[in-house]
């Protein structure tokens, strides 16, 4: 007689590990991330080469002028004013805030 529980437990452990990896996102240089299943909020440090890899895409803070941030999303540059959003690579990208120290951006599935 064989046990059916062993494959189920292995599958549950693998699913839990994958879920934790998705929720944690991937970090980057000069940035801090907070992710859930379909979006990530990224805090980019200003004055450094800030980049991150989240939700399967690479994002980089390129420039900040007044109340607009220029981001590179998978090679496409977007200039987005605070409080507005744009679309790139099937994702919504919004700039939530710009301060003297950082830029907060939210990337979510479209």
Secondary structure, 3 states (H helix, E strand, C coil): CCCCHHHHHHHHHHHHHHHHHHHHCCCCCCEEEEECCCEEEEEEECCCCCEEEECCEEEEEEEEECCEEEEEECCEEEEEEECCEEEECCEEEEEEEECCCEEEEEEEEC
